[in-house]
C-alpha cells in the first residue's frame, strides 16, 4: 500500500509557525544501505504483513554542529523534524523534543523559541535522534527511514541549516534490556562510561565523528505542528526510604508519565538496577511486573567518575521506583538529585464541576488529573502497554480534553489524523500515525459523534463543512462493502469490539472474534452505522449540505430485525434472542426505540445493571442518554457509584484505571485515559446529552415492529 496524502491540513489554531526549510534531511550512513519498507496494509492481509522485514532496531544517532553568531539575535526560531524522534540541545540546555508522530506524506515539524539559549560567538546545536524500528502503535517505525531536519532562523535569516557539515555518530550508551508492552518500547541500559557522554556540551570533542549523510530523495511532506510543545515538570519525591543495605525506595506521590533523573557515583561498571511500578507489593517493594504486562526493569551503569547523570531517552508510566545497588557497596546515589521528569501537553483547566458533593468532587479531580498528566503529543489510551493513538478511545478522551480546557483545536488535528488513514483503507484504521495495522469496525463510526459538537463551536462549522465529503466516503465504504438487502451491515472483515473487555459485554451473543470474518448480522455495529448517518445528516442539515440517503429506511429495518415486542427490548443479533446492555444502550442512545415504553425499559435495565455490564464504549452513550432524558438523579448516582470511579480511588488511583478496579481486566493499565470521560458529565460547561440527541432526527422509528 503506497502512502499518499493530498489532504489539506487542519484549520489554523494560531500556534503554527509556517516555514519553508533550507536544511536537508540528514541521517547516519548505515541507513543509506537499507531498503525503504512499506508497513501499511489491511489488517487481515497476512501476506503483506509477512513482507515487512524490519531488522534494524533501537538506533540512537547523534548530530552536532558548531556555529558562530556575531551578536545575540533579538529573536531566534528553531524549526525541526525527525524520524522517528529527536531531543535537541543548544549550548548544553535541552530546548525541545519531537516531532508529533506522522506519516511520511504528512510529517510534522516543531517550532522552538531559541532566543534565550543563544549567545555571541561560538554556539553548539546537539541532537539526539532515535529510530526505534518496532512495528507498534507509537510511531511510524520499522520502515528503515531515519533522519533529522532543522533550520535556525535569527532575526529573519537562516544562520544554520541541517546538511553534511553536521557531525554524526551513534550513541553507544543505550542498549536494550528487553521490550516492554506490545512491542511498545525498548527498556534501557544506560552506560555513563561511553565516549558520547556529554555530547551536548560545548567543550565536547567531536573531531573523530563522521559527517552526516544526506537522505537520498526524501519523501517527507512537511506541515507545521498545530499543537504546542510538551511541557516537562520535574517532580520531587514525596518519600525516599532506605530498605536494607542496598535498596532505595522512592515514591513520587502519584502516577506520572516520564523518566527518572538522578546522579550517582561509583566504580566503573557498577550497575544500579532500577525497578519502576505503578503500585507496591504487600511487602512494600515495587511491583515492577505491571498488571499491564510490562516488566519495568532498567539499568544505570556508572563510569567511575563523580556525579554520573542518568539520561533516559524513552518514557514510562510510573509512581514508584526501587533502586538496587551493588551488594559490595561503594555506590552513592545523590538523593537530592532524584526527580521524575513528567511530560505532558500544556494544561489549563477552564471547566468547573457542577456538583458540590464530596463523591462527585473526588471523581472530578481524578479525571482532571488524568487528562492533565496523561495527554501527550497525541491522545493515547494506556500510558504503558501500548501508548496507542486509538480512534475509538480517543473520541471520548479528546472530547474530555476539549471540555476541560475549552481548547478544541486538538480535535481538528485528531479528526484529520484519522481521515488520513484512508490511504490504507477507505474505511479508516484503528490507530493513526503508526505502523501497527488494526481495524475495529465501530471506531470510524464513533468519530461522527464529534461532528455535532464541533459544528457548534466558533470556526468549527466551516471545519466540518470542508470534511463532510470525506465522512461521506466512510459511510459509502461501509455501505458498499458490508450492506445486505435492506441496508443493514453484515460479513465484516473489521473486528466488531462491541464493548471491551469481553467480560463486560453482558453476554452479547454474536461471534465477533478478532481476526475473523463476522458473518452474523448483529445489533451493535448497525446501531453505530445508523448513528453515524444520523450525526452526518444532523450536521449536514444545519450547514445546508446534502444529507446521506436511507436513514429512515435503515432505522425501520433495524427495528424489524432486532426489536422483540414481547420483551420491549432489542436482541443482540438476527439469529439470537439474547438481550444485553450493548444491544440496547446503543439503539436507545441513537433514538432507535420504537416507542416510549421501550425507552423506559432501557432506563429500567440501566437501573438494574448499573455499570456492572459496561465499561469503555457502552458507558459513555449510557451516561449521555441519561443526561439527554433528564435522568439527573440516576446520572449522578452512577457517576458516584461506589463500584465505578470511586472504586478506583478506593484502590489507590491517582489516574483513571483501565477498568472499574485493578481486577476488572487480566492486563489492567493503571494509567488509562478513556474512563476520564466522567468529567464530561460532571462539567458545568457541557451538556453532551442535548448535543447528541438523536430521538427526533429525520423522523421516528416508533410504531415500527419486527415483522
C-alpha positions as CSV (number, residue, x, y, z in Angstrom):
1,X,0.0,0.0,0.0
2,X,1.7,3.2,-1.1
3,X,1.4,6.1,1.2
4,X,-0.3,9.1,-0.4
5,X,-1.9,12.2,1.0
6,X,-3.4,15.1,-0.9
7,X,-5.4,16.4,2.1
8,X,-5.3,19.8,3.4
9,X,-4.0,20.4,6.9
10,X,-6.1,21.3,9.8
11,X,-7.6,24.8,10.3
12,X,-5.0,27.1,11.8
13,X,-5.0,27.1,15.6
14,X,-2.8,30.2,16.0
15,X,0.1,28.0,17.2
16,X,1.6,27.1,13.9
17,X,4.9,28.6,12.6
18,X,4.8,28.0,8.9
19,X,8.3,27.6,7.4
20,X,10.0,26.6,4.2
21,X,13.1,24.6,5.1
22,X,16.6,25.5,3.7
23,X,18.0,22.5,5.6
24,X,18.3,19.0,4.2
25,X,17.3,15.7,5.7
26,X,20.4,14.1,7.2
27,X,21.0,10.6,8.6
28,X,23.7,8.1,9.5
29,X,25.4,6.2,6.8
30,X,24.0,2.8,7.8
31,X,20.5,3.9,6.8
32,X,21.6,4.6,3.2
33,X,22.0,0.9,2.6
34,X,18.5,-0.1,3.8
35,X,15.5,-0.6,1.5
36,X,12.6,1.6,2.5
37,X,9.8,-0.7,3.6
38,X,6.1,-0.3,3.1
39,X,4.5,-1.1,6.5
40,X,0.9,-0.3,5.5
41,X,-1.8,-2.9,4.7
42,X,-5.2,-4.1,5.7
43,X,-5.2,-5.9,9.0
44,X,-6.2,-9.3,7.6
45,X,-3.6,-9.1,4.7
46,X,-1.3,-11.7,6.2
47,X,0.8,-11.8,3.0
48,X,1.6,-8.1,3.2
49,X,2.4,-8.3,6.9
50,X,4.9,-11.1,6.2
51,X,6.8,-8.9,3.7
52,X,7.9,-6.4,6.4
53,X,11.5,-7.3,7.3
54,X,12.4,-4.7,9.9
55,X,15.7,-6.0,11.3
56,X,17.4,-2.6,12.2
57,X,16.2,-1.5,15.6
58,X,16.9,0.7,18.6
59,X,19.4,3.1,16.9
60,X,20.4,6.2,18.9
61,X,22.0,8.6,16.4
62,X,23.7,11.9,17.5
63,X,24.3,15.0,15.4
64,X,26.4,18.1,16.3
65,X,27.1,21.4,14.7
66,X,29.1,24.4,15.8
67,X,28.1,27.8,14.5
68,X,29.1,31.4,15.2
69,X,26.9,34.4,15.9
70,X,28.3,37.9,15.7
71,X,25.7,39.1,18.2
72,X,22.8,37.7,20.2
73,X,19.7,37.8,18.0
74,X,16.7,39.7,19.1
75,X,14.5,36.8,18.0
76,X,15.6,33.3,17.1
77,X,13.4,30.4,15.8
78,X,14.5,26.8,15.6
79,X,12.4,24.6,13.3
80,X,13.0,20.9,13.2
81,X,11.6,17.5,12.5
82,X,12.9,13.9,12.8
83,X,12.1,10.3,12.0
84,X,11.3,8.7,14.4
85,X,12.1,11.3,17.2
86,X,14.7,13.7,18.5
87,X,15.8,15.7,21.5
88,X,17.5,19.0,20.9
89,X,20.2,20.9,22.9
90,X,21.5,24.4,22.4
91,X,24.7,25.2,24.3
92,X,24.1,22.3,26.7
93,X,20.5,23.0,27.5
94,X,17.7,20.8,26.3
95,X,15.3,23.1,24.3
96,X,12.8,20.7,22.8
97,X,11.8,17.3,21.6
98,X,9.6,15.9,18.9
99,X,8.1,15.8,16.4
100,X,4.5,14.7,16.8
101,X,4.3,11.3,15.0
102,X,3.0,11.5,11.4
103,X,3.2,9.8,8.1
104,X,5.9,10.5,5.5
105,X,3.2,12.2,3.5
106,X,2.2,14.4,6.4
107,X,5.3,14.9,8.5
108,X,5.0,17.4,11.3
109,X,7.7,19.9,12.2
110,X,8.1,21.7,15.5
111,X,8.9,25.3,16.5
112,X,11.2,26.4,19.3
113,X,11.8,29.9,20.6
114,X,15.6,29.6,20.7
115,X,16.3,33.2,21.7
116,X,17.1,32.6,25.4
117,X,19.6,29.8,24.6
118,X,21.9,31.6,22.2
119,X,25.0,33.7,22.8
120,X,27.5,35.8,21.0
121,X,30.4,33.8,19.5
122,X,30.5,30.0,19.4
123,X,27.3,28.1,19.8
124,X,26.5,24.4,19.6
125,X,23.4,22.6,18.4
126,X,23.4,19.0,19.5
127,X,20.7,16.4,18.6
128,X,19.9,13.0,20.0
129,X,17.8,11.3,17.3
130,X,16.2,7.9,17.6
131,X,15.0,5.2,15.2
132,X,13.1,2.5,17.2
133,X,12.4,0.1,14.3
134,X,9.5,-1.7,16.0
135,X,6.0,-2.2,14.5
136,X,3.8,-0.7,17.1
137,X,1.2,1.9,17.9
138,X,3.7,4.6,19.0
139,X,5.4,5.7,15.7
140,X,5.6,5.1,12.0
141,X,8.7,3.0,12.5
142,X,10.0,-0.3,11.2
143,X,10.2,1.2,7.7
144,X,14.0,1.7,7.7
145,X,13.6,5.5,7.5
146,X,15.6,7.7,9.8
147,X,16.5,11.4,9.6
148,X,16.8,14.8,11.1
149,X,15.9,18.2,9.6
150,X,16.4,21.7,11.0
151,X,16.7,25.4,10.3
152,X,17.8,28.1,12.8
153,X,16.4,31.5,11.9
154,X,17.8,34.5,13.6
155,X,16.2,37.9,13.1
156,X,14.7,36.5,9.8
157,X,17.8,35.0,8.4
158,X,18.7,31.3,8.3
159,X,22.0,31.0,10.1
160,X,22.1,27.2,10.4
161,X,20.5,24.5,8.3
162,X,21.0,20.8,8.5
163,X,23.4,19.4,5.9
164,X,26.5,17.3,5.5
165,X,28.6,19.7,7.6
166,X,26.9,18.3,10.7
167,X,28.9,15.7,12.5
168,X,27.2,12.3,13.2
169,X,27.9,9.4,15.5
170,X,25.8,6.5,17.0
171,X,25.3,6.9,20.8
172,X,26.7,3.7,22.3
173,X,25.4,4.4,25.7
174,X,22.0,2.8,25.1
175,X,21.5,-0.9,24.9
176,X,18.3,-2.9,25.2
177,X,17.3,-4.7,28.4
178,X,14.2,-6.0,26.6
179,X,11.0,-4.9,25.0
180,X,8.0,-3.7,27.1
181,X,4.3,-4.0,26.3
182,X,3.1,-4.8,22.9
183,X,6.5,-4.2,21.2
184,X,6.0,-0.7,22.6
185,X,9.5,0.3,23.7
186,X,13.0,-0.9,24.4
187,X,13.9,-0.9,28.1
188,X,17.2,0.9,28.5
189,X,20.6,0.0,29.9
190,X,22.3,3.4,30.1
191,X,26.1,3.4,30.3
192,X,27.6,6.6,31.6
193,X,31.2,5.5,30.6
194,X,30.8,5.6,26.9
195,X,32.7,8.3,24.9
196,X,29.4,10.1,23.7
197,X,28.5,11.2,27.3
198,X,28.4,15.0,27.3
199,X,27.9,15.3,23.6
200,X,25.5,18.2,24.1
201,X,28.1,20.3,25.9
202,X,30.1,23.0,24.0
203,X,33.5,21.7,25.2
204,X,32.9,18.2,23.8
205,X,35.4,16.9,21.3
206,X,33.7,15.6,18.2
207,X,36.8,15.6,16.0
208,X,36.6,11.8,15.5
209,X,32.9,11.9,14.4
210,X,31.9,11.2,10.8
211,X,30.0,13.6,8.6
212,X,26.2,13.3,8.4
213,X,24.9,11.9,5.2
214,X,22.0,13.4,3.1
215,X,18.9,11.3,2.9
216,X,18.6,10.4,-0.8
217,X,15.3,11.5,-2.4
218,X,13.5,12.3,0.8
219,X,9.7,11.7,0.6
220,X,8.6,13.8,3.5
221,X,5.9,16.4,3.0
222,X,6.2,18.9,5.8
223,X,3.4,20.5,7.9
224,X,3.7,22.7,11.0
225,X,2.6,21.2,14.2
226,X,-0.8,22.7,15.3
227,X,-0.1,21.8,18.9
228,X,2.2,23.4,21.5
229,X,5.4,21.7,22.6
230,X,5.2,19.3,25.5
231,X,5.9,20.6,29.0
232,X,8.3,18.8,31.3
233,X,7.7,19.1,35.1
234,X,10.4,17.8,37.4
235,X,8.6,16.2,40.2
236,X,10.5,15.7,43.5
237,X,9.8,12.5,45.6
238,X,7.4,12.7,48.4
239,X,9.2,9.8,50.2
240,X,12.6,8.2,50.0
241,X,13.2,5.2,52.1
242,X,16.3,3.1,52.6
243,X,15.4,-0.6,52.5
244,X,18.3,-2.7,53.8
245,X,21.9,-2.0,52.9
246,X,21.4,-1.7,49.1
247,X,17.9,-0.7,48.3
248,X,16.3,2.7,48.0
249,X,12.5,3.0,47.6
250,X,11.1,6.2,46.0
251,X,7.5,7.4,45.9
252,X,6.6,10.4,43.8
253,X,3.2,10.6,45.3
254,X,1.1,10.0,42.2
255,X,1.1,8.5,38.8
256,X,3.0,10.3,36.1
257,X,4.3,9.8,32.5
258,X,8.0,10.4,32.1
259,X,11.5,9.4,33.0
260,X,13.7,9.1,36.1
261,X,16.5,11.6,36.7
262,X,19.3,11.2,39.2
263,X,23.1,11.4,39.7
264,X,25.3,8.8,41.3
265,X,28.9,7.9,41.8
266,X,30.7,4.5,41.9
267,X,33.3,2.4,40.3
268,X,33.5,1.9,36.5
269,X,31.0,-0.8,35.6
270,X,28.9,-0.6,38.8
271,X,25.3,-1.2,37.9
272,X,22.2,0.3,39.6
273,X,19.1,-1.8,38.9
274,X,16.0,0.4,38.6
275,X,12.6,-1.1,39.1
276,X,9.6,1.0,38.1
277,X,6.0,0.4,39.2
278,X,2.5,1.8,39.5
279,X,1.8,0.1,42.8
280,X,3.6,-1.7,45.7
281,X,3.7,-5.3,46.6
282,X,2.4,-6.4,50.0
283,X,5.9,-6.3,51.5
284,X,6.4,-2.7,50.3
285,X,8.6,-3.5,47.3
286,X,7.8,-2.1,43.9
287,X,5.5,-4.2,41.7
288,X,7.7,-3.8,38.6
289,X,5.9,-6.6,36.8
290,X,2.9,-4.4,35.9
291,X,-0.6,-5.7,35.6
292,X,-0.5,-4.3,32.1
293,X,2.1,-6.9,31.1
294,X,5.1,-4.6,31.2
295,X,8.2,-5.6,33.2
296,X,9.9,-2.3,34.1
297,X,13.5,-3.2,34.9
298,X,16.3,-0.9,33.6
299,X,19.9,-0.3,34.5
300,X,22.3,2.6,35.1
301,X,26.0,1.7,34.6
302,X,28.5,4.0,36.3
303,X,31.7,5.3,34.8
304,X,34.0,5.7,37.8
305,X,33.8,9.4,37.6
306,X,31.9,11.6,40.1
307,X,28.3,12.6,39.6
308,X,27.3,10.4,36.7
309,X,23.9,11.6,35.4
310,X,21.2,9.2,34.4
311,X,19.7,10.3,31.0
312,X,16.8,8.1,30.0
313,X,15.5,8.6,26.4
314,X,12.1,7.0,26.4
315,X,9.3,7.4,28.9
316,X,7.1,5.2,31.0
317,X,4.1,5.4,33.3
318,X,5.1,5.0,37.0
319,X,4.8,6.3,40.5
320,X,7.3,4.2,42.4
321,X,11.0,3.3,41.8
322,X,13.2,0.9,43.6
323,X,17.0,1.3,43.2
324,X,19.0,-1.8,43.8
325,X,22.7,-1.0,44.4
326,X,25.6,-3.4,44.1
327,X,25.9,-5.5,47.3
328,X,29.6,-4.9,47.5
329,X,28.9,-1.3,48.3
330,X,30.7,1.8,47.1
331,X,27.8,3.3,45.1
332,X,26.4,6.6,46.3
333,X,23.1,8.0,44.9
334,X,22.7,11.7,45.4
335,X,19.2,11.6,46.9
336,X,18.6,15.4,46.4
337,X,19.1,14.9,42.7
338,X,16.2,12.4,42.3
339,X,13.4,13.7,40.1
340,X,10.6,12.4,37.8
341,X,10.7,14.3,34.6
342,X,6.9,14.3,33.9
343,X,6.0,15.1,30.3
344,X,2.5,16.2,29.1
345,X,0.7,18.7,27.0
346,X,0.3,22.2,28.5
347,X,-2.9,22.1,30.5
348,X,-5.1,24.9,31.7
349,X,-8.4,23.9,33.4
350,X,-11.3,26.0,32.2
351,X,-14.2,24.0,33.5
352,X,-15.9,23.5,36.8
353,X,-17.6,20.6,38.5
354,X,-21.4,21.2,38.6
355,X,-21.8,19.1,41.7
356,X,-20.8,20.1,45.2
357,X,-20.8,16.8,47.0
358,X,-17.6,15.1,48.1
359,X,-18.0,11.9,46.0
360,X,-18.6,13.9,42.7
361,X,-15.6,16.1,43.6
362,X,-13.3,13.1,44.0
363,X,-14.3,11.7,40.7
364,X,-13.9,15.1,39.0
365,X,-10.4,15.6,40.5
366,X,-9.3,12.1,39.4
367,X,-10.4,12.7,35.8
368,X,-9.0,16.2,35.6
369,X,-5.6,15.0,36.9
370,X,-5.6,12.1,34.4
371,X,-6.1,14.4,31.5
372,X,-3.6,16.9,32.8
373,X,-0.7,14.5,33.3
374,X,-1.7,11.8,30.7
375,X,-2.2,13.6,27.4
376,X,1.0,13.6,25.3
377,X,1.6,14.8,21.7
378,X,-1.4,12.6,20.8
379,X,-4.3,11.1,22.8
380,X,-3.1,7.7,24.0
381,X,-5.2,5.1,25.7
382,X,-2.9,3.4,28.2
383,X,0.4,5.0,29.0
384,X,2.4,1.8,29.4
385,X,1.4,-1.4,27.4
386,X,0.5,0.3,24.1
387,X,0.8,4.1,24.2
388,X,-1.7,3.8,21.4
389,X,-3.3,6.6,19.4
390,X,-6.7,4.9,19.2
391,X,-9.6,6.3,17.3
392,X,-12.5,4.9,19.4
393,X,-11.0,5.5,22.9
394,X,-9.6,8.8,21.6
395,X,-13.0,10.2,20.6
396,X,-14.1,10.1,24.3
397,X,-10.7,11.3,25.7
398,X,-10.4,14.1,23.1
399,X,-13.9,15.3,24.0
400,X,-12.9,15.3,27.6
401,X,-9.7,17.3,26.9
402,X,-11.8,19.9,25.0
403,X,-14.4,20.2,27.6
404,X,-11.9,20.6,30.4
405,X,-9.6,23.1,28.6
406,X,-12.1,24.8,26.3
407,X,-9.4,24.3,23.6
408,X,-10.9,22.4,20.7
409,X,-8.1,22.9,18.2
410,X,-6.5,19.5,19.1
411,X,-9.8,17.9,18.0
412,X,-9.3,19.3,14.5
413,X,-5.9,17.6,14.3
414,X,-7.4,14.4,15.8
415,X,-10.0,14.2,13.1
416,X,-7.6,14.9,10.3
417,X,-5.1,12.4,11.6
418,X,-7.6,9.6,11.3
419,X,-9.1,10.8,8.0
420,X,-5.5,10.5,6.6
421,X,-5.5,6.8,7.3
422,X,-7.8,6.4,4.3
423,X,-4.7,5.9,2.2
424,X,-4.5,2.4,3.9
425,X,-8.2,1.7,3.9
426,X,-11.1,4.0,2.9
427,X,-12.9,2.7,6.0
428,X,-10.0,4.1,8.1
429,X,-7.7,2.4,10.6
430,X,-7.9,1.9,14.3
431,X,-4.7,3.7,15.2
432,X,-3.1,6.6,13.3
433,X,0.4,7.9,12.8
434,X,1.9,4.4,13.5
435,X,3.0,1.3,11.7
436,X,0.6,-1.1,13.6
437,X,-2.3,-2.1,11.3
438,X,-5.6,-2.8,13.1
439,X,-9.2,-2.3,12.1
440,X,-12.1,-2.0,14.6
441,X,-15.4,-1.6,12.9
442,X,-17.1,0.8,15.3
443,X,-14.2,3.3,15.6
444,X,-14.6,5.3,12.4
445,X,-18.3,5.5,13.1
446,X,-17.7,6.8,16.6
447,X,-15.8,9.7,15.2
448,X,-19.1,11.0,13.7
449,X,-20.1,11.9,17.3
450,X,-17.6,14.7,17.2
451,X,-19.3,16.4,14.2
452,X,-22.3,17.9,16.1
453,X,-20.0,19.0,18.9
454,X,-17.6,20.8,16.6
455,X,-20.3,22.3,14.4
456,X,-21.5,24.3,17.4
457,X,-18.0,25.7,18.1
458,X,-16.7,29.1,16.7
459,X,-15.0,28.2,13.5
460,X,-16.0,24.5,13.8
461,X,-18.8,24.6,11.3
462,X,-16.5,25.5,8.5
463,X,-14.1,22.8,9.5
464,X,-16.9,20.3,9.5
465,X,-18.3,21.5,6.2
466,X,-14.9,21.0,4.4
467,X,-14.6,17.5,5.7
468,X,-18.1,16.3,5.2
469,X,-17.2,14.7,1.8
470,X,-14.6,12.6,3.5
471,X,-17.0,11.5,6.2
472,X,-19.5,10.6,3.4
473,X,-16.8,8.4,1.8
474,X,-16.6,6.4,5.1
475,X,-20.3,5.8,5.0
476,X,-20.0,4.8,1.4
477,X,-17.3,2.3,2.2
478,X,-19.5,0.6,4.9
479,X,-22.5,0.5,2.6
480,X,-20.6,-0.8,-0.4
481,X,-18.5,-3.4,1.5
482,X,-21.0,-4.7,4.1
483,X,-24.6,-3.8,3.4
484,X,-27.1,-6.6,2.8
485,X,-30.5,-6.3,1.2
486,X,-32.4,-4.0,3.4
487,X,-29.3,-1.9,4.1
488,X,-28.1,-3.4,7.4
489,X,-24.4,-4.5,7.7
490,X,-23.0,-8.0,7.9
491,X,-20.0,-10.0,6.8
492,X,-17.5,-7.5,8.3
493,X,-13.8,-8.1,7.9
494,X,-13.2,-5.4,10.5
495,X,-13.3,-6.5,14.1
496,X,-16.5,-5.6,16.0
497,X,-15.4,-4.9,19.5
498,X,-19.0,-4.0,20.9
499,X,-17.6,-3.4,24.4
500,X,-14.2,-4.2,26.0
501,X,-13.1,-6.3,27.7
502,X,-15.2,-9.3,26.7
503,X,-16.5,-9.9,30.2
504,X,-18.2,-6.5,30.2
505,X,-20.4,-7.3,27.1
506,X,-23.2,-8.6,29.2
507,X,-23.1,-11.9,27.3
508,X,-23.6,-10.2,23.9
509,X,-24.5,-13.1,21.7
510,X,-22.6,-12.8,18.4
511,X,-19.3,-14.3,17.2
512,X,-17.1,-11.3,16.9
513,X,-13.6,-12.7,17.5
514,X,-10.7,-10.5,16.2
515,X,-9.1,-11.7,13.0
516,X,-12.2,-13.5,11.7
517,X,-14.9,-12.5,9.3
518,X,-18.0,-11.6,11.3
519,X,-20.8,-13.2,9.2
520,X,-23.7,-12.6,11.5
521,X,-25.9,-9.5,11.3
522,X,-25.7,-8.1,14.8
523,X,-27.1,-5.2,16.7
524,X,-24.2,-3.0,17.9
525,X,-22.4,-2.3,14.6
526,X,-25.7,-1.5,12.9
527,X,-26.7,0.9,15.7
528,X,-23.3,2.6,15.3
529,X,-23.8,2.7,11.5
530,X,-27.2,4.3,11.7
531,X,-26.0,6.6,14.5
532,X,-23.1,7.8,12.2
533,X,-25.6,8.6,9.5
534,X,-27.8,10.5,11.9
535,X,-24.8,12.5,13.1
536,X,-23.9,13.2,9.5
537,X,-27.4,14.2,8.5
538,X,-28.0,16.5,11.5
539,X,-24.8,18.4,10.8
540,X,-25.4,18.4,7.0
541,X,-28.9,19.8,7.6
542,X,-27.5,22.6,9.8
543,X,-25.0,23.5,7.1
544,X,-27.4,23.3,4.2
545,X,-25.4,20.4,2.8
546,X,-26.8,17.3,1.1
547,X,-27.8,14.5,3.5
548,X,-26.8,10.9,3.4
549,X,-29.7,8.8,1.9
550,X,-31.7,6.0,3.5
551,X,-31.6,6.9,7.2
552,X,-35.3,6.3,7.9
553,X,-35.5,3.1,6.0
554,X,-32.4,1.8,7.8
555,X,-33.9,2.7,11.2
556,X,-37.1,0.9,10.3
557,X,-35.1,-2.2,9.1
558,X,-33.1,-2.1,12.4
559,X,-36.3,-2.3,14.4
560,X,-37.8,-5.0,12.3
561,X,-34.6,-7.1,12.6
562,X,-33.7,-6.6,16.2
563,X,-36.7,-5.5,18.3
564,X,-38.5,-8.1,20.4
565,X,-42.1,-6.7,21.0
566,X,-42.7,-9.4,23.7
567,X,-39.7,-8.1,25.7
568,X,-40.0,-4.4,24.7
569,X,-36.2,-4.5,24.1
570,X,-33.7,-5.3,21.4
571,X,-31.9,-8.6,20.8
572,X,-28.2,-9.0,20.0
573,X,-28.4,-10.4,16.5
574,X,-30.7,-11.6,13.8
575,X,-30.2,-15.2,14.9
576,X,-30.3,-14.8,18.7
577,X,-33.0,-14.0,21.2
578,X,-30.4,-12.8,23.8
579,X,-30.9,-9.3,25.3
580,X,-27.9,-7.4,26.6
581,X,-26.7,-3.9,27.6
582,X,-24.8,-3.2,24.4
583,X,-27.7,-4.4,22.3
584,X,-30.0,-1.8,23.9
585,X,-27.8,1.1,25.0
586,X,-26.6,1.9,21.5
587,X,-30.1,1.6,20.0
588,X,-31.6,3.8,22.7
589,X,-28.8,6.4,22.5
590,X,-29.3,6.8,18.7
591,X,-33.0,7.2,19.0
592,X,-34.0,3.8,17.6
593,X,-36.5,2.7,20.2
594,X,-39.9,2.2,18.6
595,X,-41.9,3.7,21.4
596,X,-41.7,5.3,24.8
597,X,-42.2,2.0,26.6
598,X,-39.0,0.7,25.0
599,X,-37.1,3.8,26.2
600,X,-38.4,3.2,29.7
601,X,-37.4,-0.4,29.5
602,X,-33.8,0.5,28.6
603,X,-33.6,3.0,31.5
604,X,-35.0,0.3,33.8
605,X,-32.3,-2.0,32.6
606,X,-29.7,0.7,33.5
607,X,-31.3,1.0,37.0
608,X,-30.9,-2.8,37.5
609,X,-27.5,-3.4,36.0
610,X,-26.0,0.0,36.6
611,X,-22.4,0.0,35.4
612,X,-21.7,-3.7,36.1
613,X,-22.0,-4.7,32.4
614,X,-20.4,-1.7,30.6
615,X,-17.0,-0.1,30.5
616,X,-15.2,1.9,27.8
617,X,-17.7,2.1,24.9
618,X,-21.2,1.4,26.3
619,X,-20.8,3.6,29.4
620,X,-20.4,6.9,27.5
621,X,-23.6,6.7,25.5
622,X,-25.3,5.3,28.6
623,X,-24.5,8.4,30.6
624,X,-25.2,10.7,27.6
625,X,-28.6,9.1,27.1
626,X,-29.5,9.7,30.8
627,X,-28.4,13.3,30.6
628,X,-30.5,13.7,27.4
629,X,-33.5,12.2,29.0
630,X,-33.3,14.4,32.1
631,X,-32.4,11.5,34.4
632,X,-30.2,13.7,36.5
633,X,-30.6,11.7,39.8
634,X,-29.7,8.4,38.1
635,X,-26.8,10.1,36.2
636,X,-25.3,11.5,39.4
637,X,-25.9,8.2,41.2
638,X,-23.9,6.2,38.5
639,X,-21.1,8.8,38.4
640,X,-20.6,8.4,42.1
641,X,-21.3,4.7,42.3
642,X,-19.0,3.0,44.8
643,X,-18.2,0.3,42.3
644,X,-17.1,2.6,39.4
645,X,-14.8,5.6,39.6
646,X,-14.9,5.7,43.4
647,X,-13.7,2.1,43.4
648,X,-10.6,3.2,41.5
649,X,-10.0,5.9,44.1
650,X,-10.6,3.4,46.9
651,X,-7.9,1.1,45.3
652,X,-5.4,4.0,45.3
653,X,-5.9,5.5,41.9
654,X,-4.3,8.9,41.1
655,X,-5.1,8.4,37.4
656,X,-8.0,6.6,35.8
657,X,-7.7,2.8,35.5
658,X,-8.4,0.6,32.6
659,X,-11.5,-0.6,34.4
660,X,-13.5,0.0,37.4
661,X,-10.9,-1.8,39.5
662,X,-7.5,-3.4,39.3
663,X,-9.0,-6.8,38.8
664,X,-11.5,-5.7,36.1
665,X,-9.2,-6.9,33.3
666,X,-6.5,-9.5,33.1
667,X,-4.0,-6.8,32.0
668,X,-5.2,-3.7,33.6
669,X,-3.3,-0.5,33.0
670,X,-3.4,1.8,36.0
671,X,-2.9,4.9,33.8
672,X,-5.5,4.7,31.1
673,X,-7.3,7.8,29.8
674,X,-10.5,6.6,28.4
675,X,-12.6,6.5,31.6
676,X,-11.7,10.1,32.3
677,X,-14.8,10.9,30.3
678,X,-16.8,11.1,33.5
679,X,-15.6,14.7,33.6
680,X,-17.7,15.4,30.5
681,X,-20.9,14.7,32.5
682,X,-19.6,16.4,35.7
683,X,-18.7,19.6,33.9
684,X,-20.9,22.6,34.4
685,X,-19.9,23.9,30.9
686,X,-21.2,21.0,28.9
687,X,-24.4,19.1,28.3
688,X,-23.3,16.5,25.8
689,X,-26.7,14.8,26.1
690,X,-28.5,17.7,24.4
691,X,-25.8,18.0,21.7
692,X,-26.2,14.3,20.9
693,X,-30.0,13.9,21.0
694,X,-31.0,11.7,18.0
695,X,-34.5,10.9,19.0
696,X,-36.2,13.1,16.5
697,X,-33.7,13.3,13.7
698,X,-35.3,13.0,10.3
699,X,-38.3,11.2,11.5
700,X,-39.1,8.5,14.1
701,X,-39.0,4.7,14.1
702,X,-41.8,4.5,16.6
703,X,-44.7,2.2,15.7
704,X,-42.4,0.0,13.6
705,X,-42.3,-3.6,14.8
706,X,-40.4,-6.6,13.8
707,X,-42.5,-8.4,11.2
